[in-house]
Amino acid sequence: MADAAATTTPLSPVEARRILGILRQPAVFVNMTADWPVRTWSADQLAASLGDSLIRFRLGRKDETNRPLFETQCAYLEANLAQFLRWTSGHSEADVGSFADYPFSEYWAYADYKYIAHLFQEAPSKFTDVRWSDFGFEGRDGRASTLWIGSQEANTPCHLDSYGFNLVLQVQGRKRWHLFPPEDTTSMYPTRIPYEESSVFSQVDVLRPDPDRFPAFSRARPHRVTLLPGQVLYVPRHWWHYVESLDPVTVSVNTWIELDADDEARVCEAVTKTVVCALKATPSQDNDDTWLNPTEDEVATHKENMQCLNLAVRACTQQRTLKTKALKRELSEEPTSVSALFGPHLIPVLCDPHDLGSDGIFSGKTQTKRAKLSEPPADRPASPDQVQARQHAEGTRGDIAEQAPAQGAGHAAPITTNDLLDCLVHPDVITRVTQLLLEKRGRRRGGSTATHHLSLGQ
């Protein structure tokens, strides 16, 4: 059976895994999943399989604003998939369950982050319908995957994932991905409010950016792709992404692949959580917002957070020696040209030239009607404000101070707790704090070892 499966894919598992180890930009794998049973997981088929099982949906209004809609601002309900499908079909007179309170013309719905291991715990044979082993990850299947089912315009706010990289299989319908490289982080105005472990959100509505509040976003370099059924998108580590459904119903399956760099990222996340909880759990007049993402269970105590931080630092320190040896071995290997990897079965996701002005600045000209997202937006020259912002950035190299939205002269608003957190837990700051903590830990380990050897010598 394994040999038969191997002959139907253009890349062997070994080749696919090697490519994933080299790629540093998003890319789409084509013709890799033709014989995967999960390809039959349409919304109708899933509704039949799951029956009356209730699934939690996140709902958002279809209003077009220039602010992102975070998960803390959404409505939530529980319904079965059959009710969801009747709702998306506009059958208001039929049984749509809790969807009856949300007109389809005004809302979209998303069943996101649904762990397949939980959905099909009574039917574990379904796990093998997902075959990430074809990408070189032996034994990885539906148990390590999540399911995403959405209506048209359902979307995930722009964010980056702190851990690993992402493989996404599109099963039904089309999804539009808007991706930005890690080097654009300063231009993305990162925030940890709402707080969710492993997710750094952007304050920018990437479809309708506000140039007055976020001038640095004009320098971001969007990479856009419409993912079709059967295709698998590779999202590299720390790439920002905003995702939206283009068709009436979409179904996707993804998995996050762990990386060695996650050890240090866990320290970064532990530092971030400790700082965010310490400040947001303290009562104050400006601390009355809903700051904890619904995906988080509860606010951890400072003692619990410090315990997690110490565990993360200890684990990271213990792994560094092994990784140093592995890195030396990798550097000794002959490098492979990335451009040589691409072909009919692996398509790179490139920076969208239609979004850039003649001087290379992001114009912010994106389609306001999501139904037109498959069409390329028209060119638009950069405004004088955008040119000035770019010149300022070249002089300041994107200083974190530029992250604060501009205020009128003489009318500066008071600094809030969230403003302070945007600086304290900015990814660049957290990275440096993590480095200092690991260096301190290393010095302590060295001192303890030297003392231990000295006592043995006596």
Salt bridges, closest charged atoms under 4 A:
ASP35 OD2 - ARG131 NH1 3.73
ASP63 OD2 - ARG61 NE 3.20
ASP95 OD2 - ARG86 NH2 3.66
GLU106 OE1 - ARG61 NH2 3.21
ASP112 OD2 - ARG58 NH2 2.91
ASP141 OD2 - ARG143 NH2 2.81
GLU153 OE1 - ARG370 NH1 3.28
ASP161 OD1 - HIS159 NE2 3.33
ASP161 OD2 - HIS241 NE2 3.42
ASP184 OD1 - ARG221 NH2 2.77
ASP205 OD2 - ARG208 NH2 3.40
GLU244 OE2 - HIS178 NE2 3.27
GLU244 OE1 - ARG370 NE 2.90
ASP247 OD1 - ARG174 NH2 2.98
GLU258 OE2 - ARG140 NH2 3.42
ASP263 OD1 - ARG266 NH1 3.53
ASP263 OD2 - LYS323 NZ 2.20
GLU264 OE1 - ARG320 NH2 3.23
GLU269 OE1 - ARG192 NH2 2.91
ASP289 OD1 - LYS280 NZ 2.78
ASP352 OD2 - ARG224 NE 3.81
ASP355 OD2 - ARG224 NE 2.64
GLU394 OE2 - ARG390 NE 3.64
GLU402 OE1 - ARG219 NH2 3.55
ASP428 OD2 - HIS426 ND1 3.89
GLU439 OE2 - ARG432 NH1 3.87
